[in-house]
Amino acid sequence: MELFKPVKLPLDKIAAGNRKFFIIGIVILFLIPLFFNPHEAENTICSFKNQTGYDCPTCGMTRSLYEFVHFRIFTSFSYHLMGPLFYSVLIILLIKYLIELKKKILYRFDRRFIIGLTGLFFFTWLLYWIWKFIR
């Protein structure tokens, strides 16, 4: 089996329900910044930052999402380097799930590819956090 070649499987009711749940969650996630401006908030809700005074691994993600949704991509990168990458992956998954629901076919990639890509993503995220922490 090739790493990038998707396997087509029939889409059962449970998988279809999971796809619909994910799609609704992502749509809500991307709609929230249209009504909430994190720049206007006076305090942070990050308990890690409130306790230690240091940024947590996700500090800046809300502001990054706000800028990303308003199509200010470079500003989004300035708040959190991984933010636009993470949101782009969510958009790709959203499109994938919509296609799966429309065609009633489940596309599965090789587990090694998914694990490797996820590991690379979180390792990069960890390095970015360490870099933010020591600068």
Secondary structure, DSSP 8 states (H G I E B T S, - for coil): --SS--EEEE--HHHHHHHHHHHHHHHHHHHHHHH--GGG-SS---HHHHHHSS--TTTTHHHHHHHHHTT-HHHHHHH-TTHHHHHHHHHHHHHHHHHHHHHTEEEE--HHHHHHHHHHHHHHHHHHHHHHHH-
